[in-house]
Amino acid sequence: MYLGLMKLELKEKTKMLLSYNEICELIEQGVIEFADYNCVNSASLDIHIGDHVLLEADEGSVLVLRDRTPLKTVQHQLPFDVLPGEFILASSREIFHLPNNISAEYKLKSSMARIALDHLNAGWCDAGWNGSVLTLEFKNVSNNHSIRLHKGDAIGQIVFFKHSPVPYDKSYEVRGRYNNDKTAQGVKK
């Protein structure tokens, strides 16, 4: 029992949240393109919205999860006003090339939450995800206010986790659907 616990503790030591210096190294190594060193925080990187959003279209249809039916959307350039209750897909300006030993997670900036812009908590980035902007799923949860988004607005932050390498055939580089996406993407089959 003790030996098994000790092995678990050793494995846990290989996992860590990256801080300022390590995030700067990721930028230097090209893991994150279009990142600004001024946006590196103590343990996160502020990211920015790209140049357009996808707004849910006014067509009522049934989306079948098991068929991966895509949401019908209409593209709009920024600036764009998100009306109360509207759902949009947006993308980060930054492009990510995560190696097989680093995963990341998107976190909404508190200032976004304080104006009622919510993120649907789908911002996990597996090791091996590469060549892509991050698609973000936002909803204006206010009752009475529109939210204007401009190209380049700081829209959230990414935290990075270092862990033991994922086997290549199990990495997102091999198994993922959303590699090399340069714009916001709806669901893919």
Salt bridges, closest charged atoms under 4 A:
GLU12 OE2 - LYS15 NZ 3.65
GLU33 OE2 - HIS97 NE2 2.44
ASP46 OD1 - LYS109 NZ 3.18
ASP51 OD1 - HIS52 ND1 3.03
ASP81 OD1 - ARG148 NE 2.62
GLU94 OE2 - HIS48 ND1 2.77
GLU94 OE2 - ARG93 NH2 3.41
GLU105 OE2 - LYS107 NZ 3.61
GLU137 OE1 - HIS119 NE2 3.21
ASP169 OD2 - LYS170 NZ 4.00
ASP181 OD1 - LYS188 NZ 2.67
